[in-house]
Structure formats: structure tokens, C-alpha cells
Amino acid sequence: MQDDSARRIPQMIASVIAAEIGATPAQVGAAVDLLDEGATVPFVARYRKEATGGLDDTQLRTLADRLAYLREMETRRAAILSSIEEQGKMTDVLRASLLKAATKAELEDIYLPYKPKRRTRAMIARENGLGPLAEAILADRVADPAVLAAAYVTEAVPDVKSALEGVRDIVAEGLAENADLLGRLRSHMKQVAKLVAKVVDGKAQEGAKFSDYFDHSEAWATAPSHRVLAMLRGRNEGVLTLDLEIDADAPKGDSPAERACGAALGTATQGPGDRWLREAAAWAWRVKIRTSLTLDLMGEMRERAEEEAIRVFARNLKDLLLAAPAGGKATMGLDPGIRTGVKVAVVDATGKVLATDTVYPFQPKNDLRGAQVALAQLIGKHKVQLIAIGNGTASRETEKMVADLLAVLPGTEKPVKVIVSEAGASVYSASELAAREFPDLDVSLRGAVSIARRLQDPLAELVKIEPKSIGVGQYQHDVDQHRLGRSLEAVVEDAVNAVGVDLNTASAPLLARVSGVGPSLADAIVAHRDQNGPFRTRRDLLKVARLGPKAFEQAAGFLRIPDGAEPLDASSVHPEAYDVARRIVAACGRDIRSLMGDAAALKQVDPRAFVDARFGLPTVKDILAELEKPGRDPRPSFRTATFTEGVNEISDLKPGMMLEGTVTNVAAFGAFVDIGVHQDGLVHVSQLADRFVKDPHEVVKAGDVVKVRVVEVDAARKRIGLTMRSDSGQAREQARERGPSAPKGQPPRGPMSSAPKAGGGGNAFADALKGKFNR
């Protein structure tokens, strides 16, 4: 029977995953086979559409995560089945329950009575001969338990009270190991539980940053990620206590949970036995079961909050990695600083460092004129087309210095200045990778190089930095670091392979993210390139040491050779499908180089005519699309925000100002926007559009350039309220909030108002700000 169940398990897994990702079990099975054979998610998503029925990278990532969970559960299920078999306690009903369990929690609930455990109070009671007394009380509800207990007083059980306490322990353990009861109680708690936070006595001043949670209560089921993580951090820092409040308004001893425990013992009468058992059941709930289930639900809540935080981080990272590249232009990178000076680096169109310097336009040297002269000389000498200015300390002062310089530079073709996020630049500067890349360059100057390069190509530069250091996460240090790292690595891999990599110019860190390559092969590719010169064809990769056919299969389609001997090497057409591409070219009667990019000619081709036993319609359509736009970059075209002149500090802001800014971070509660005053402003989710917005990512993503209006400014707490709603949309909401009976002229409620908003939003803006990202 066990062998039959083992054969069913893979189908069970396929069915479960298929339902979750919107696919069929056959699609899931095919994808699992490919992944188990060593194929990467990008490769399967792009080049094995026929096998998987077109599953995309998002579905495949979810599939891979769930596959790991379900396989772990099947391993655990097998161990539990074996353990119970060895104990000689297996029954057909028990086996069926174990095989039916759909979650790890359900599986463990069923196993609980059979799980080897430390010596418990119930065990001691049984050793003292109280097992028969428990059976007697359960069997005879009319008899008085105290009378029955008198016969069990012994040297080990000195009195009736001790006997009944021992039986209570036995009864409580039985209830705590009742899988059906635990399932119903867990479900009840999820529906009614309230998460309650209180300040620890004497910690109010020390933990002032958690003041919003000093006396806080909200539903467990709907508590948003950022608030849960904030409260958990408050508890970890000893400022807050956290608990789950269950049936707080119910009379003691008669709550729904206590009644459920009593019902599990069949306490239907008012006899002495039933009354005693109901009290024992209520005690079991309060002392044993509630505590255990509370720990379970707290763990589930943390996991849910972490999952959401990781999802937000991953999506923001993807947006940042796939931000528009400024392209191959000579670029000057400026890493602003006051006392330590502004670090300067000039790189050419390929990112090669041409010059570095440090200028001191601010305190204490105040050599503004000398700094501008130095920058002007570098601009002229190296024909600089772009100036990337880090957005850290002294960013706006540095931008003004550059703007004043550009205003007096001769000629009409002047460099374009751009504010660039410098998140992670300092981490990269001090890294072993940076030391190998620039062994003779001062650490402080490496940051300026990174700032320049990340304007040219954000993806190529940001892959050199550990994803967690890029700074687009929500409470990133509070979540499971292994899960976070795994998720972010997957995002980087997907982004790199979606864009494609130039085989002859890519750095080793960028090559390492290509499907099937990894750090070791990336170093080998660069070493081969340095020794033998540029690769002329993709096939030349097979000459690289340790790069075999499997790695070539996984990587080749994502590597580009723009001006190689084989025109198709510049595209995302996989070498395995070159024959299909050539048949298409032959049917058009054209030279391949002249056909590539000719959309009109390619649209006349019927893809069905080129389907064969190996390549189906999806692959043929992909080949046609790639021939139409060979090597196309999925990233948007480059655009930059223009900060308003004269608005440099938070004190310069006034309500009503219209400004342009760049979205730096997106959370569940809104978007943070850099408007050039050293402090990001928040556009709350309710202020992102004139329509209802459930998910801010529907409207904005990290790196977007947006128009915002200042709503409110709290300089003391460094809080800036912004809106992206139109005046008419704002007016309509204010009218709804006032209602038909509100007096005319009533002031509108701004997003920082403490008055509740229509729809139960409450002080949404202030609430969101207390969940400000931990960078």
C-alpha cells in the first residue's frame, strides 16, 4: 500500500502546483523534469515553451518554490508513516488521514499523539495509575469525579485533588493532540484573532519610534506586512509585547474555543462528570492549546509578512535592474561630499576609467571656482556627454555647482546632468570585486566610477552589488535572509537573461548571472577572451575550459555577439534553432543581414509553415519576432527627472508646489519619490491616481519619473506628503469626505490628517510612514 501511495505522490504534487499557477499537471510535470535535469528557469521559460506549454518565468519561479516545499513535506510524510509503522500503531484510517494532509501543519497535528516526546505531566499521571480514573470519568458522566477519584489515592497520589489534577493533565493532552479539534480551533483563531501590541513598562521614552504601537490592536488576518514587521522589531528590541487576543468579549469558561474543547469530549449534559470535563476543557484551552496555537499563528503571521516584504523587495529590485540605460556615452560620475570633497571619475562609452579626481567646492575649503575649472577641463578633454551625480549628502549642492558650470560652458552640445541613486555604491567600493577591478584606485573614487557606470547601464553595474545592499527593501534586515537572498538572486538572474549580455564586453559578474554560467565559468570566459581576443561566434564558447555542451545549451541564447561572423549570434535565437531561422530566410529569398529588421517582409511569413517535429509554433513565432527586432532591449528608453531650481531643502517646500521626481521605492502603502531635497516624499496609495488603487505597482515602479504636488510638510519629523492625483480628483474625494451635511468651506483632510478617511483608511499617511523602509 505504501508503494502505491509513493507512486501517487508526484501526481499529487503536480496537481497542487498546477492549480496554484494556473497550469495543467502535464505542464508542471514537464517543467519539473527539465529543472531536475539542471535547466535554469530563464532557459526553460524562453527555449522550452513547447515542453511546458508556455509557462513564463514567474510561474516557473513559483513552481520551483512550491516544489521544494511539497517535496520537503513528502519527505516528512514518509518519515511520519515510517515512525508510526515502527510503533505498531498504524491503522488504515490513520494512514488515509496522513496521505490526505495538504499542509505541514496538518501533517504535524495528526502525528502529534505518536510523536516521541519528553516525559510529560500526563505521562506521570498515567504512571501513577490515573489512566483508568480518566477513562471512568469519561465513561460515567453522572458520577461525581471527586467520588471516583477517592479510590485512586495512593502514596504517589496523596489526595483527591492531586488525582483530579492528574486526570486533567491526561484529558488536556488528549485534547491538545486531537488533530480535528486543533484544525477547527486554528481556523477559528484565524477568523477572530486580534494582534495586540502594548508598550513595556518604562520603555516608552526609549522606544518612542514605536509609539504608534504602544496601545495597538488589529485583526490578525489582515495586518499588513509593514506593520507586522514593525511590531515584531519593537518586540525584539524589548519595547513592545505582542499577543493574540481571542474571543475577548466572551465570558470566561464559555468562549467559542472553550465550548469547542468541551464538545470534543462530548459534554452535552449538566451531570457532575460533564461539568468537571467542561472545566478541564476550558483549562486545557487557556493553559495548553491556546499557547501552542498562538505560537503557530504568530509564526504564520511573520512568514506571511516576510513573504510580502520579500515580494516587494524583489519587484522593486527588478524595476531598478531593468531601468532605462543611458547608453554607451562618455560619462562623468560625481560622488558628492562636503568635508571629504566631491569624488570625480570619467569613464568612456564602454565603462573604462579615463580619469579620476577629487574637488573641494564646499566647506571647509570652499574652492568652488577651482572645482568647476577641474570639471570643465575633464569635460572638454574626454568629450563628456553625461554627468551622473550621486543622490547622497551634498547632492543638490553638487548639482547646482554643475548647473552653474554648464550654463557658462561654450557651445550648444553640453553634457546632460542626471541624479543617480548611489545605493550600494559604498558597499561595492569596499568589496573584493572592486579591489580586483581597480587595485590602484582609492576606495572613495571607486564609488564615483560605479555611479557613472550605473547611469550608462544600471543592470551591468548593479549585478556587482549584493542585491540586499541596493536599498529597495522593506524591513529587509528583519526577514529570513536565506529566503530573501534566494528570491533576489532569482530576480537578478531573470533580469540579466531578459536583457541578454554582450559576450565580448560583459564583466565577469554580469556573465556569472547568465543561465548556466556561474562565477567559475564567467572567470574562465573572461580569461579566454583576454588571452585569445573577442569571440567571433557563439560556438567558440565551447573552446573555453570546463564549458561543456550542457552549459552551452543553457547559456548560448542569452549571449550576444553584435558584429560576429554569424548574424544570428547577435539575436536571442538559440543556436539549436538556427536551421529554422535559415529556412525562413531562404523562403523569403533574401540575405539574412538584409532580412533582419525588415518587419514588413517578415510579417508576410506564415509561421505554421516552419513547424517541425522539434520546434513548434511558439518557437517559430519567437524566431520571427527576433528577426524582426534582433537583439531588442526590453528596457524602456532613457529619461531623467528635472528637479526644480531653488528647491534644495525640505524647508524650501510649500504645499501646492508641483515638482518632478524619481520613484525610489514602492511599498504596499504607497511610493517614495526623490524630489531633490535629501528626503524622499511619500505618495500614499490613496494619492497615486484619481481611481481606486489596490496595489501601487499598478501605477508606478522604481525608477519612474513622475509629477507630484506637495500636500503637507512636517520638517521636524522629515515627512513630506505628496499626491499624484489631479485637482479634480482631489476635490471629488474631499466632497465625499465632507458628505451632504458638511458645512461649506470645511477644510479638506490631507494625507497626514489624524481624521479618518472615507472607506476606513484612518490616518493612512502617518500610518504608512511609521513603516518607512529600513535601508
LOMARTI-28323 format. One record per residue (C-alpha): residue in three letters; x, y, z. Coordinates in steps of 0.02 Angstrom, whole numbers, padded with zeros to 5 digits, always signed. Example, Ala and Ser with C-alpha at 12.3 -4.5 7.8 and 13.67 -1.06 7.14 Angstrom:
BEGIN
ALA+00615-00225+00390 SER+00684-00053+00357 
//
This chain:
BEGIN
MET+00000+00000+00000 GLN+00144+00118+00039 ASP+00221+00086-00132 ASP+00057+00136-00216 SER+00050+00298-00118 ALA+00229+00338-00166 ARG+00182+00322-00349 ARG+00035+00440-00322 ILE+00137+00574-00236 PRO+00218+00652-00392 GLN+00046+00667-00471 MET-00019+00746-00310 ILE+00122+00873-00315 ALA+00091+00912-00498 SER-00095+00935-00468 VAL-00069+01051-00319 ILE+00059+01160-00407 ALA-00043+01162-00568 ALA-00194+01233-00476 GLU-00087+01367-00393 ILE-00001+01431-00552 GLY-00146+01410-00673 ALA-00073+01266-00773 THR-00105+01082-00804 PRO-00019+00939-00712 ALA+00062+00889-00877 GLN+00140+01062-00895 VAL+00203+01056-00717 GLY+00273+00881-00741 ALA+00368+00933-00897 ALA+00440+01087-00809 VAL+00492+00985-00657 ASP+00582+00860-00770 LEU+00678+01000-00855 LEU+00726+01085-00691 ASP+00778+00920-00615 GLU+00891+00891-00765 GLY+00983+01053-00724 ALA+00894+01175-00839 THR+00876+01353-00773 VAL+00713+01448-00759 PRO+00762+01578-00893 PHE+00810+01439-01015 VAL+00650+01340-00987 ALA+00542+01496-00999 ARG+00623+01556-01161 TYR+00675+01399-01255 ARG+00564+01257-01196 LYS+00391+01330-01223 GLU+00332+01176-01319 ALA+00376+01062-01174 THR+00295+01169-01038 GLY+00151+01240-01137 GLY+00222+01415-01123 LEU+00246+01433-00934 ASP+00330+01601-00901 ASP+00471+01641-00781 THR+00352+01698-00642 GLN+00254+01536-00650 LEU+00414+01436-00655 ARG+00487+01526-00503 THR+00328+01491-00404 LEU+00332+01311-00465 ALA+00512+01290-00407 ASP+00475+01363-00234 ARG+00318+01258-00209 LEU+00405+01103-00274 ALA+00539+01121-00140 TYR+00405+01144-00004 LEU+00299+00997-00062 ARG+00449+00883-00082 GLU+00503+00925+00095 MET+00325+00885+00152 GLU+00327+00718+00061 THR+00494+00675+00143 ARG+00418+00720+00312 ARG+00260+00621+00271 ALA+00365+00467+00232 ALA+00462+00487+00395 ILE+00299+00501+00495 LEU+00223+00349+00409 SER+00381+00250+00448 SER+00384+00308+00630 ILE+00204+00257+00663 GLU+00230+00091+00573 GLU+00380+00054+00685 GLN+00273+00093+00839 GLY+00146-00036+00778 LYS+00006+00094+00788 MET-00036+00116+00604 THR-00217+00092+00550 ASP-00300+00112+00381 VAL-00394+00265+00441 LEU-00236+00346+00511 ARG-00140+00309+00350 ALA-00279+00386+00246 SER-00276+00543+00355 LEU-00088+00561+00338 LEU-00094+00538+00150 LYS-00235+00666+00136 ALA-00147+00803+00238 ALA-00116+00953+00125 THR+00000+01058+00234 LYS+00145+01030+00351 ALA+00041+01096+00497 GLU-00099+00972+00463 LEU+00028+00831+00448 GLU+00108+00876+00615 ASP-00063+00890+00700 ILE-00104+00710+00652 TYR+00068+00649+00706 LEU+00064+00736+00875 PRO-00006+00589+00977 TYR+00126+00472+00904 LYS+00273+00591+00911 PRO+00410+00537+01032 LYS+00408+00666+01170 ARG+00489+00710+01334 ARG+00410+00648+01493 THR+00251+00748+01516 ARG+00135+00777+01663 ALA+00005+00666+01578 MET+00134+00526+01566 ILE+00174+00543+01750 ALA-00013+00538+01790 ARG-00030+00376+01692 GLU+00124+00304+01778 ASN+00039+00344+01943 GLY-00110+00237+01892 LEU-00231+00378+01846 GLY-00267+00319+01668 PRO-00414+00209+01724 LEU-00485+00355+01825 ALA-00485+00464+01670 GLU-00575+00327+01574 ALA-00701+00308+01715 ILE-00742+00494+01720 LEU-00761+00498+01529 ALA-00872+00343+01534 ASP-00988+00394+01679 ARG-01046+00574+01668 VAL-01173+00552+01809 ALA-01046+00501+01940 ASP-00956+00636+02039 PRO-00772+00637+01982 ALA-00717+00676+02161 VAL-00803+00518+02224 LEU-00724+00414+02087 ALA-00553+00491+02123 ALA-00557+00438+02306 ALA-00520+00259+02254 TYR-00358+00313+02169 VAL-00273+00398+02317 THR-00105+00315+02342 GLU+00068+00357+02405 ALA+00106+00433+02234 VAL-00064+00522+02229 PRO-00087+00592+02405 ASP-00265+00660+02391 VAL-00419+00679+02282 LYS-00363+00850+02221 SER-00198+00777+02157 ALA-00291+00634+02072 LEU-00409+00752+01980 GLU-00264+00866+01929 GLY-00177+00714+01855 VAL-00333+00665+01758 ARG-00349+00845+01699 ASP-00173+00832+01629 ILE-00220+00672+01538 VAL-00378+00749+01467 ALA-00286+00909+01415 GLU-00152+00810+01324 GLY-00285+00713+01232 LEU-00369+00874+01176 ALA-00202+00952+01127 GLU-00167+00801+01016 ASN-00339+00796+00934 ALA-00300+00841+00753 ASP-00480+00878+00706 LEU-00505+00992+00856 LEU-00339+01082+00826 GLY-00387+01112+00644 ARG-00554+01189+00694 LEU-00477+01296+00832 ARG-00339+01356+00717 SER-00469+01405+00587 HIS-00573+01496+00720 MET-00422+01591+00783 LYS-00376+01647+00608 GLN-00550+01720+00588 VAL-00567+01811+00754 ALA-00392+01839+00824 LYS-00332+02016+00853 LEU-00148+02059+00860 VAL-00122+02166+01015 ALA+00035+02270+01047 LYS+00073+02356+01213 VAL+00221+02458+01271 VAL+00333+02376+01401 ASP+00330+02473+01565 GLY+00469+02601+01571 LYS+00512+02585+01385 ALA+00402+02724+01314 GLN+00540+02854+01300 GLU+00675+02734+01241 GLY+00559+02660+01109 ALA+00475+02819+01051 LYS+00493+02768+00869 PHE+00367+02629+00904 SER+00242+02747+00987 ASP+00107+02708+00858 TYR+00102+02532+00931 PHE+00104+02571+01117 ASP-00081+02527+01125 HIS-00124+02448+00959 SER-00247+02314+00904 GLU-00296+02249+00733 ALA-00358+02090+00650 TRP-00227+01954+00634 ALA-00293+01903+00463 THR-00273+02073+00381 ALA-00125+02152+00471 PRO-00014+02222+00331 SER+00165+02167+00312 HIS+00249+02331+00357 ARG+00152+02349+00521 VAL+00181+02168+00572 LEU+00368+02184+00542 ALA+00374+02349+00636 MET+00287+02272+00787 LEU+00397+02118+00782 ARG+00550+02230+00781 GLY+00479+02327+00928 ARG+00459+02164+01023 ASN+00635+02106+00978 GLU+00704+02271+01044 GLY+00611+02247+01209 VAL+00494+02394+01183 LEU+00331+02304+01142 THR+00238+02150+01199 LEU+00137+02057+01067 ASP-00006+01938+01094 LEU-00158+01869+01007 GLU-00325+01914+01084 ILE-00456+01777+01056 ASP-00641+01798+01096 ALA-00601+01942+01213 ASP-00784+01984+01243 ALA-00839+01805+01283 PRO-00873+01756+01465 LYS-00731+01659+01547 GLY-00760+01473+01527 ASP-00890+01498+01392 SER-00796+01562+01241 PRO-00821+01477+01072 ALA-00649+01397+01086 GLU-00683+01329+01260 ARG-00852+01264+01205 ALA-00768+01177+01057 CYS-00646+01091+01176 GLY-00790+01036+01286 ALA-00887+00973+01136 ALA-00737+00867+01085 LEU-00762+00775+01250 GLY-00948+00753+01216 THR-01003+00860+01364 ALA-01187+00877+01322 THR-01268+00860+01494 GLN-01266+00951+01661 GLY-01208+00798+01754 PRO-01062+00812+01876 GLY-00944+00724+01754 ASP-00987+00838+01609 ARG-00971+00995+01718 TRP-00799+00939+01777 LEU-00745+00894+01600 ARG-00802+01064+01534 GLU-00694+01149+01665 ALA-00549+01035+01619 ALA-00575+01075+01434 ALA-00578+01263+01470 TRP-00418+01245+01570 ALA-00338+01146+01430 TRP-00381+01284+01306 ARG-00315+01425+01415 VAL-00156+01341+01476 LYS-00104+01222+01339 ILE-00193+01234+01172 ARG-00209+01423+01156 THR-00024+01448+01192 SER+00028+01319+01064 LEU-00087+01384+00928 THR-00039+01564+00965 LEU+00143+01520+00931 ASP+00089+01437+00769 LEU-00012+01588+00712 MET+00124+01710+00762 GLY+00245+01609+00657 GLU+00124+01605+00511 MET+00096+01792+00527 ARG+00283+01826+00524 GLU+00305+01712+00374 ARG+00162+01799+00284 ALA+00235+01971+00322 GLU+00409+01916+00268 GLU+00341+01842+00107 GLU+00256+02006+00064 ALA+00411+02107+00110 ILE+00521+01994+00003 ARG+00396+02007-00141 VAL+00400+02198-00129 PHE+00591+02199-00122 ALA+00602+02080-00271 ARG+00483+02183-00376 ASN+00573+02346-00336 LEU+00741+02266-00374 LYS+00677+02203-00541 ASP+00615+02377-00586 LEU+00783+02452-00538 LEU+00884+02323-00634 LEU+00776+02346-00788 ALA+00781+02536-00779 ALA+00821+02628-00940 PRO+01007+02633-00984 ALA+01079+02799-01041 GLY+01188+02701-01162 GLY+01369+02699-01215 LYS+01422+02880-01193 ALA+01571+02960-01108 THR+01510+02990-00931 MET+01571+03085-00779 GLY+01523+03012-00610 LEU+01516+03127-00458 ASP+01506+03056-00282 PRO+01458+03209-00179 GLY+01534+03251-00011 ILE+01559+03405+00097 ARG+01715+03394+00203 THR+01793+03249+00108 GLY+01762+03330-00061 VAL+01670+03276-00218 LYS+01746+03120-00295 VAL+01757+03126-00486 ALA+01777+02986-00613 VAL+01764+02992-00803 VAL+01729+02832-00899 ASP+01720+02806-01086 ALA+01574+02731-01184 THR+01624+02555-01130 GLY+01643+02600-00946 LYS+01833+02605-00948 VAL+01904+02729-00822 LEU+01989+02877-00909 ALA+02021+02996-00765 THR+01987+03025-00580 ASP+01999+03175-00465 THR+01935+03249-00303 VAL+01872+03429-00294 TYR+01827+03532-00141 PRO+01692+03659-00184 PHE+01613+03660-00009 GLN+01664+03682+00172 PRO+01797+03691+00235 LYS+01899+03731+00077 ASN+01760+03819-00022 ASP+01860+03805-00184 LEU+01706+03819-00296 ARG+01799+03904-00438 GLY+01940+03777-00437 ALA+01816+03632-00434 GLN+01721+03700-00585 VAL+01881+03729-00683 ALA+01938+03550-00649 LEU+01770+03479-00704 ALA+01768+03589-00861 GLN+01940+03527-00910 LEU+01889+03345-00890 ILE+01728+03375-00989 GLY+01824+03454-01132 LYS+01967+03331-01135 HIS+01859+03173-01134 LYS+01707+03243-01227 VAL+01592+03200-01082 GLN+01409+03183-01135 LEU+01329+03132-00969 ILE+01360+03185-00789 ALA+01296+03064-00657 ILE+01276+03142-00484 GLY+01251+03028-00333 ASN+01095+03069-00232 GLY+01176+03065-00060 THR+01241+03203+00053 ALA+01276+03367-00041 SER+01189+03301-00196 ARG+01089+03458-00229 GLU+01236+03572-00191 THR+01341+03472-00314 GLU+01202+03478-00443 LYS+01192+03668-00426 MET+01380+03682-00447 VAL+01369+03578-00607 ALA+01217+03676-00671 ASP+01310+03840-00648 LEU+01460+03767-00739 LEU+01356+03704-00885 ALA+01273+03874-00901 VAL+01441+03955-00943 LEU+01517+03815-01045 PRO+01539+03867-01228 GLY+01446+03778-01368 THR+01273+03704-01386 GLU+01315+03520-01360 LYS+01330+03517-01171 PRO+01329+03365-01057 VAL+01164+03313-00979 LYS+01167+03303-00788 VAL+01068+03163-00703 ILE+01039+03124-00520 VAL+01079+02939-00493 SER+01040+02828-00345 GLU+01202+02786-00258 ALA+01125+02647-00152 GLY+01255+02511-00130 ALA+01397+02609-00211 SER+01495+02616-00048 VAL+01469+02428-00024 TYR+01538+02395-00198 SER+01685+02516-00171 ALA+01747+02417-00022 SER+01713+02246-00098 GLU+01842+02118-00152 LEU+01772+02130-00329 ALA+01806+02318-00337 ALA+01980+02291-00267 ARG+02017+02165-00406 GLU+01942+02279-00538 PHE+02030+02438-00477 PRO+02181+02383-00373 ASP+02267+02552-00392 LEU+02112+02660-00365 ASP+02067+02735-00196 VAL+01910+02660-00117 SER+01824+02830-00115 LEU+01848+02852-00303 ARG+01779+02680-00346 GLY+01608+02743-00293 ALA+01614+02882-00423 VAL+01656+02753-00557 SER+01508+02648-00503 ILE+01391+02799-00509 ALA+01447+02840-00686 ARG+01429+02662-00747 ARG+01258+02634-00669 LEU+01193+02780-00772 GLN+01263+02702-00931 ASP+01191+02530-00893 PRO+01108+02503-00723 LEU+01095+02315-00745 ALA+01278+02287-00789 GLU+01337+02386-00637 LEU+01209+02336-00507 VAL+01244+02150-00530 LYS+01412+02183-00446 ILE+01325+02228-00284 GLU+01242+02106-00165 PRO+01056+02132-00200 LYS+01017+02159-00016 SER+01134+02311-00016 ILE+01045+02403-00156 GLY+00920+02476-00033 VAL+00747+02450-00106 GLY+00683+02334+00030 GLN+00552+02345+00166 TYR+00622+02292+00337 GLN+00747+02191+00240 HIS+00855+02150+00391 ASP+00705+02079+00485 VAL+00658+01943+00362 ASP+00730+01770+00332 GLN+00896+01811+00250 HIS+00909+01646+00158 ARG+00737+01664+00079 LEU+00771+01846+00039 GLY+00938+01807-00041 ARG+00866+01665-00144 SER+00723+01773-00206 LEU+00834+01920-00252 GLU+00961+01809-00340 ALA+00818+01741-00446 VAL+00765+01919-00490 VAL+00941+01964-00545 GLU+00955+01806-00649 ASP+00788+01838-00735 ALA+00831+02021-00770 VAL+01002+01983-00844 ASN+00936+01847-00957 ALA+00785+01950-01010 VAL+00903+02086-01075 GLY+01043+01975-01141 VAL+01230+02001-01123 ASP+01364+02055-01246 LEU+01487+01910-01239 ASN+01637+02017-01288 THR+01613+02164-01169 ALA+01522+02095-01017 SER+01612+02089-00850 ALA+01633+01925-00756 PRO+01497+01972-00627 LEU+01373+02003-00768 LEU+01420+01843-00861 ALA+01402+01746-00698 ARG+01215+01787-00697 VAL+01187+01712-00869 SER+01090+01550-00872 GLY+01206+01402-00849 VAL+01365+01503-00821 GLY+01402+01547-00639 PRO+01556+01632-00565 SER+01685+01499-00609 LEU+01638+01486-00794 ALA+01620+01676-00803 ASP+01800+01697-00748 ALA+01853+01564-00875 ILE+01760+01655-01015 VAL+01844+01821-00973 ALA+02015+01737-00961 HIS+01989+01654-01131 ARG+01933+01821-01204 ASP+02084+01912-01133 GLN+02203+01781-01200 ASN+02126+01747-01371 GLY+02033+01906-01413 PRO+01846+01931-01443 PHE+01734+01783-01479 ARG+01688+01777-01664 THR+01544+01654-01643 ARG+01441+01580-01503 ARG+01513+01409-01547 ASP+01684+01473-01494 LEU+01620+01463-01315 LEU+01646+01276-01323 LYS+01834+01311-01328 VAL+01825+01388-01153 ALA+01898+01275-01019 ARG+01765+01175-00923 LEU+01621+01245-01028 GLY+01535+01090-01095 PRO+01381+01057-01204 LYS+01256+01072-01060 ALA+01320+01244-01006 PHE+01324+01298-01189 GLU+01144+01242-01213 GLN+01086+01341-01061 ALA+01188+01499-01096 ALA+01206+01522-01284 GLY+01038+01603-01320 PHE+01066+01739-01190 LEU+01239+01788-01251 ARG+01257+01911-01396 ILE+01396+01945-01522 PRO+01338+02104-01612 ASP+01467+02105-01754 GLY+01518+01923-01764 ALA+01538+01805-01909 GLU+01363+01733-01884 PRO+01225+01865-01895 LEU+01106+01761-01788 ASP+01232+01769-01645 ALA+01175+01949-01618 SER+00998+01891-01582 SER+00910+01788-01449 VAL+00881+01647-01573 HIS+00958+01492-01495 PRO+01093+01404-01598 GLU+00991+01244-01590 ALA+00857+01333-01694 TYR+00970+01416-01823 ASP+00912+01293-01956 VAL+00732+01353-01932 ALA+00788+01534-01949 ARG+00885+01494-02107 ARG+00735+01406-02183 ILE+00633+01564-02151 VAL+00769+01670-02232 ALA+00779+01553-02381 ALA+00590+01559-02404 CYS+00600+01749-02412 GLY+00737+01739-02543 ARG+00843+01865-02451 ASP+01014+01880-02372 ILE+00998+01858-02185 ARG+01078+02025-02142 SER+00959+02120-02256 LEU+00807+02024-02192 MET+00844+02051-02007 GLY+00746+02205-01954 ASP+00631+02205-02107 ALA+00465+02195-02015 ALA+00359+02213-02172 ALA+00438+02062-02257 LEU+00434+01954-02100 LYS+00251+01990-02065 GLN+00211+01903-02230 VAL+00284+01740-02166 ASP+00163+01605-02106 PRO+00247+01531-01951 ARG+00149+01368-01967 ALA+00247+01326-02124 PHE+00407+01307-02023 VAL+00345+01199-01880 ASP+00433+01031-01873 ALA+00450+00882-01757 ARG+00570+00975-01642 PHE+00513+01156-01646 GLY+00331+01204-01626 LEU+00232+01361-01663 PRO+00287+01458-01506 THR+00471+01441-01551 VAL+00443+01487-01734 LYS+00345+01642-01682 ASP+00486+01691-01563 ILE+00613+01672-01704 LEU+00510+01783-01819 ALA+00491+01914-01682 GLU+00678+01912-01652 LEU+00720+01926-01837 GLU+00604+02075-01844 LYS+00692+02163-01699 PRO+00859+02074-01674 GLY+00937+02094-01503 ARG+00797+02208-01444 ASP+00816+02276-01269 PRO+00658+02256-01163 ARG+00705+02405-01056 PRO+00621+02575-01082 SER+00704+02721-01167 PHE+00808+02836-01057 ARG+00726+02983-00969 THR+00775+03083-00816 ALA+00686+03193-00690 THR+00720+03379-00684 PHE+00724+03447-00507 THR+00651+03619-00478 GLU+00779+03758-00462 GLY+00783+03835-00289 VAL+00706+03684-00204 ASN+00854+03604-00117 GLU+00799+03576+00062 ILE+00640+03517+00147 SER+00620+03695+00212 ASP+00601+03755+00032 LEU+00443+03652+00007 LYS+00271+03732+00014 PRO+00101+03647-00003 GLY+00036+03661-00181 MET+00207+03654-00266 MET+00212+03550-00425 LEU+00376+03454-00438 GLU+00456+03318-00541 GLY+00542+03173-00457 THR+00600+02993-00471 VAL+00516+02847-00384 THR+00645+02768-00271 ASN+00542+02636-00183 VAL+00369+02559-00193 ALA+00282+02480-00043 ALA+00110+02408-00012 PHE+00056+02576+00060 GLY+00124+02692-00074 ALA+00278+02756-00165 PHE+00428+02856-00107 VAL+00486+02992-00226 ASP+00652+03085-00231 ILE+00611+03268-00266 GLY+00787+03331-00233 VAL+00779+03385-00050 HIS+00879+03243+00030 GLN+00719+03166+00098 ASP+00601+03060-00005 GLY+00419+03110-00001 LEU+00277+02983+00011 VAL+00135+02968-00112 HIS+00012+02864-00012 VAL-00080+02729-00111 SER-00238+02834-00097 GLN-00148+02978-00183 LEU-00073+02886-00331 ALA-00218+02909-00451 ASP-00394+02977-00466 ARG-00459+02799-00464 PHE-00450+02667-00328 VAL-00279+02584-00323 LYS-00259+02419-00232 ASP-00076+02389-00275 PRO+00042+02538-00301 HIS+00138+02437-00430 GLU-00014+02455-00543 VAL+00032+02639-00561 VAL+00218+02662-00527 LYS+00381+02568-00515 ALA+00555+02608-00451 GLY+00645+02724-00572 ASP+00488+02804-00645 VAL+00492+02992-00671 VAL+00330+03067-00602 LYS+00245+03234-00574 VAL+00191+03263-00394 ARG+00109+03401-00294 VAL+00163+03441-00116 VAL+00017+03416+00004 GLU+00094+03432+00176 VAL+00267+03455+00252 ASP+00325+03409+00427 ALA+00505+03471+00430 ALA+00533+03423+00612 ARG+00496+03239+00578 LYS+00561+03245+00398 ARG+00395+03192+00325 ILE+00336+03251+00156 GLY+00160+03214+00093 LEU+00141+03210-00097 THR+00000+03173-00216 MET-00011+03120-00398 ARG-00198+03150-00405 SER-00270+03286-00512 ASP-00353+03437-00434 SER-00524+03374-00490 GLY-00493+03201-00417 GLN-00440+03279-00252 ALA-00594+03388-00250 ARG-00709+03240-00278 GLU-00635+03146-00131 GLN-00647+03297-00018 ALA-00830+03316-00066 ARG-00862+03133-00023 GLU-00773+03154+00145 ARG-00875+03309+00190 GLY-01038+03221+00147 PRO-01204+03307+00109 SER-01220+03384+00282 ALA-01044+03452+00299 PRO-01035+03642+00307 LYS-00966+03730+00157 GLY-00787+03784+00172 GLN-00739+03639+00285 PRO-00551+03615+00264 PRO-00500+03462+00166 ARG-00419+03317+00254 GLY-00240+03297+00195 PRO-00149+03132+00194 MET-00064+03174+00360 SER-00226+03218+00448 SER-00272+03117+00600 ALA-00455+03116+00549 PRO-00511+02954+00469 LYS-00532+02949+00282 ALA-00686+02886+00191 GLY-00680+02699+00172 GLY-00598+02668+00341 GLY-00421+02715+00290 GLY-00388+02809+00451 ASN-00228+02907+00469 ALA-00161+02815+00318 PHE-00015+02928+00280 ALA+00055+02935+00456 ASP+00023+02750+00475 ALA+00121+02715+00316 LEU+00265+02824+00371 LYS+00288+02725+00530 GLY+00328+02581+00413 LYS+00463+02683+00323 PHE+00585+02570+00237 ASN+00736+02509+00330 ARG+00877+02542+00209 
//
